[in-house]
Amino acid sequence: MTDFLKRTWAEVNLDHIAHNIDTVRSLVNPNAQIMGVVKADGYGHGDVFAARILERQGIHWFGVSNIEEAISLRSGGIGGDILILGATPPDMAPQLHEYRLTQTVYSLDFAKALSMEAVTREITIPCHVKLDTGMGRLGLTLHHLDGAVREAEQIFRLPGLTFTGIFTHFSVADEPVPDSRAYTLDQFDRYMECCRRLEAGGHRLGLKHCCNSAATLCYPQMHLDMVRPGIILYGLLPSLSLLGRADLRPAMTLKTAVSMVKPLEKGDFVSYGRTYKAPGPVQVATVPLGYADGYFRQFSNRAHMLIGNHAAPVIGRVCMDQSMLDVTGRDVRVGDEVVVFGADGLTADDLAVHADTIGYELVCDIGKRVSRIYFQDGKRVAVTRYKDMEY
């Protein structure tokens, strides 16, 4: 690792992503396709790197949040179908057409605007209709099913748009409690009833899909024509309540290195706010990792890191660029490698508990100045650095 700045870096094991997609495939109805969700730069793992591995594993559908993410995949050579799950300005219809992108249609007004642009430019835009069955975000609201069906029928008749799928999104599929299960089942029933009515009206709906990562693991009866796994592709869980549901391997290991080791005397304070006071002689190791890198301030005096497989508690407040560890009684030296998360017993899911959040947020928030080092077949195959970014 002499050819990049040994400060703080994330190692991404592409073989683990390949393993995870094989695990997902083993759980999915063989008649259902798999859409690999690679939004948010592949949940912080690198969108193009993740998509290339998924493509090699036979995945032909990819989910992203916006048109910029979709174009990033195309620029990286990804040739499969790409569904934009969020909003796109209608006047970007030419880019949707140029890059062969499928757009989510979530309201009659948006559909009309996109249709007008497509007709004006004499192009056709492939679309998936989104139904809001209880998430309360984008989608045709199914509180009043008759009205939603009529609205969808108007959308299907619009010129310049072709419809190749219809989907919804679950809000509590990762929660095993009875009330949440009932809510998820109700969402699914609303979705299926709307689809039945539209098909009875002679409309071809294309691919039906509703399963996120949690539903893919927990509700095989809902796999339909396609599932949309996201976080489980990267080896993390939608919820710790699903531990043991699948053989997943975390793809990212966040590492840093000790930059200084120094002794403190009893009564000495550490970091801003004097939130840690040494109870006796303490050996402190400073590492160049802070909240600007995505290591949350909430980890102050709560979390730990691993040095040589031994836990080193975080002491004092996490700073913007640095954190301090208690390494008392240990032979720790400058340059020693430190695992922040990723290893057995200290996954992003484990660490997230200390900030009352989820592993998704941790891997997505790893800062842009943290280099990503990619490994495949046990060899380093690529490095992305802050300085490589274009402006």
N, C-alpha and C positions, 0 to 999 in steps of 0.2 A: 504494500500500500504506500509505496514511496512516490507515486506519480500523482497523488492528489493530497490536498491539505488534510493532514490527520488531526481534525478538530472534532467534528461530530458528523456521523454519516449513517445512512440507512442501507443495509444489505437486503436485497430483494432476491429471493430464491425462486426462479421461474419454474423449476421442477416441482416446487410445492403447489404453484398455481395449476400446473398440469395434473398433479395428483388430485387436487381438490375438484377439478372439473370431472375427472374420472369418477370420483366419489359421488358427485351430484348426479352424473349420468346413471350410476348404478341404482339410484333411488327414484329416478324419474320414470314415469310411464313411458315405455319404449316408443309409443306413438306420438309423444310430445317432443317438440323442438326445444332447444335451450337458447335463450337470449343471454349473452354475457353482458352484465351491466358494468360499464367501464367509465361512468361519469366521474366528475371530480378528480381528473387525472388518474383514473383507475384507483379511486379511493386512496390517493397518495402514493400508489405503487408505480405509476407511469402508465398512462393510457395505451400508448402504442405498444409498449413492451408486453403488457398484459393481453392486449387484443391479438397480437401476433401469436402468442402461445395458445390462446383460445382457438384461433383460426386453425392452427396446426392440429388441434385436438378435435377438429370437425365442427366447430361452432360457426354458424353463418349469420346470426343476428347479434347486433350489439345495441345496447341502450346507453344514451347519453342525455345530459340535461339540456343542452343548448346547441345552437348551430356552430359556435366556435369549437366546441368539443368534437362535433361531428367532422368538421373540416380538418381538425387535427388528426383524426384517424385516417381520413382519406389521404392527407399529406404524408402520413406514415406508411402508406401502401395497403391499408386495409380495404378489401374489396367486397365484403359481405354487405348485407342489408343493415342500415343504421336507422334506428328509431329515435327521434328527438322527443324526449318525454315532457319537455316544458314548452314554454312559449317561444315563438319566433315572429318577429315583425313581418306582417304580410308582404311588405314591399321587398322582402328578401326572397320572394318566390323564385327569382332567377337563380339564386345560389342553391336553393333546395333542389332545383332541377339540374343544375350543372354538376353538383356533387352527388346526385342520385340518392337523396335523403328522403326518408319517410317522416312526415310531420304529424304530431298528435293534434287532433282537432277536439277542442274541449268546450266550445260554445257555438251557438248559431251565429252570433255576430262575428266571431273570429273566422268561422268557416266561410261566411259570405265575403269578408274582406279578402281572404286568401283566394277564394274562387274568382273574385273580380280581377285580382292581379294575374292569376293564371290565364284567364280568358284573354285579358288585354295583351299578354305576352305570348299567347298561343302555345302554351306549355301545359303539361299535366303533372300534378303533384300527387304522389301516393300518400295516403293518410291512414292513421288508425284513430278511431273515435274513442274518447275516454269517457267513462261513466263514473260519476261520483256516487258511490253507494254508502258513504258514511265517513270518508276521510275529511271532507269539508274543504278540499283544495280545488284543483282544476277538475273539470268534468261536468257533464250534463247531470244535474241533480235529480236523483230518483225518489225524492220525497213524494212526488205526485207522478206515479208511473205513466199514466195516460199522457200527461203533458210532455214528459221526457221522451216518450216514444214518438209523439208527433214532431217534436223538435228534431230528433234524430232522423226521422223520415224526410224532413225538409233538407237536412244536411246531405243525406244520401242522393238527393236529386240535383244538387248543385253541379254546374258544369266546371270543367277544369280540374276536378278532384276525382281520384279513384281510391276506393276504400278497400284496404287489404287486411284490416284487423280491427278488433274492438276489445277494450280492456278496462279493468278497474284496478284499484290498489287498496290493500288491507291495512288497517291502522293498528290492530292489536293481535295479529296472528302469532306474535312471539310470546304472548302471555297465556299460560296454561290454565288460568283460573276459569271456572265455569261461565262467569258473566262475559269474559272476553271471548271465549270459544263461541258462546251464543251469538255475540255481536258479529264475529267473523262469518259464522254460518248464515246469519241474516244478510250480511253484505253479499255473500255468494248467491243466495237465493234471489235477491233483488237483481243482481247482474244477470243471472240465467233467465229470469222471467222477462227482463227487457230484451235479451237476445232472442228468446222464443217468439215474442210478439213481433219483432222486426223481421225475423225469418218467415213467420206466418204471413207477413205483408209482402213477401216476395223479395226481400233485400238479401243480398249476399254479403255476409259479414267478414269473411276471411278468417284470419287466425283469432281464436278466442284465447285470452290469457289474463290471469289475475294473480298468480303466485309470485310473491317476493321470496327472499331467502327463507324466512320463517315458514311461510305456507308451503314452500317446496319441501321442507323437512317434515312438516306436521300434518299436512292435508293432501295426501296423494289423490284423493277423489276430486281435487280441484285442479289438477295439472292441465287438463283440457288439451289444447293444441300446442301450447308453449308455456314455459315457466321463465321467470326473470330473476335468477339468482344474482346477488351482488356481493355482499360482504362475505358470504361463505366461500366465494371463489378465492378470497385472499386469506382464508383459514381462520377467520374470526366468527363469532357467533352473534346472531341478532339479539340474543339475550342469554345470560348465564343460566337461565332456567332450562335451556335446551342443551346443556352440557351432556355429551355422550350420544347425541342423536346421530352424529356422523363422524367419520374419520377424517378430520380436517387438520391441515398443517399450516400454521401461520407463515405467510410468505415474507413478512418484513421483520428484520431485527434491527432495532435502533441502537447504535453504539456511540460511545464517546471515549475520551482518553484523559487520564489524570494529568493536569497541568501543574499542580503544586501540592505538596504535602507539608503540613506545618503543625506544631504542637500548640494547644491552648491550655491555659491554666484554669483552675477552678474559679468560676465567677466570670470568665470571659464570655462575651456575647458574639453571636454570629449573624451577619447579614442585616438587612434593613429591619427597622422596627424592634430590634432586640427581642425577637420572639423565641430565641434559643439561648439559654444560659448554661454554660458548661457545669455539670454537677461535680466535676473533678477533672483531673488531667485527661484531655481528649486529643486524639490525633485527627486532624481534618484534612480531607482530600478535596481539592477544588477541581471541578470539571467544566469545560467550556460548553455548557448546554443550559439554555434558559427558556423563558416563555416566548422569546422571539423565534425560537426554533420549534415551538409547539409543545414544550414541556410546561404544563400548566402551573400557575402560581399556587393553585389549590393543593399541589403535591408537597408544599412546604411543611416540614415536620410530620409528614404522614407516610410518604412513599419510601421505597428503597430502590437501589440499583444493585447489580451483581458485579463483583470483582472476584475473578477466580471462582465463580459459583458460590461465593459467600455474600450474604446480604449486607449492604452498607446503607444505613438509614440516611435519608435526606434530612439535614438539620438547618435551621434557619430558613428564611424566606428565599424561594427561588427568585433569582434576578433575571433581568432581560437576557443576559448572555452567559451567566454562570450559575452553578449550583454547588452546594457543599455537602460532603458525605462524612459520616462518622466511621473512621477506619481504625479505631483504637484497638491496639493489640494485634494488628495485622502488619505484615511486611508489604506495604503498598508503596510503589515508587512512581515517579513522574514517567508518563508514557504508557502506564499499564492500561490495558483495554477494559472498558466498562460497558456492560450490557444494560441498557435502559429498559427495553422490553423485547420480547420475541422468543426468549428461551423458555424451556419447560419450567413451570412454576412462576413465571413472570411474563405473561402475555400482555398484549395491549388491553385485553378484556379484564385481566387481573388488576392492572394499573388504573384503569378507568374508574374502578370502584372508589378510589380515594378522592376522585373529583365529582362523584355522583353523576357520572356520565357513562358513555358507551365506547367500546373500542373503535367504532366508526369514526368518532370525533378525533380520537388521538391520531390515527393514521392519516386522516384527511388534513389535519392541521400541522403536520410536520413541515417546517418552513422551507422556503425555496433556497435558502443558503445551505441547507443540509444536502450534501452530495448523495446521489443514489448509486449504489454499486450493484450491478446485476450479475447473478451467477446462474449457470446452467451446466448440467453434467459435471458439477463440482469445479467448474472453471469460471473465472471472471470473464464476462463477455462484453460488458459495456459499463461506462461511467457517465453520469450526467452531473454537471457542476453548475454552480451559480454563474460562473463567468461564461458558460456556453450559451446563455440565454440571449435572444436577439431582441432588439428594440427598434 
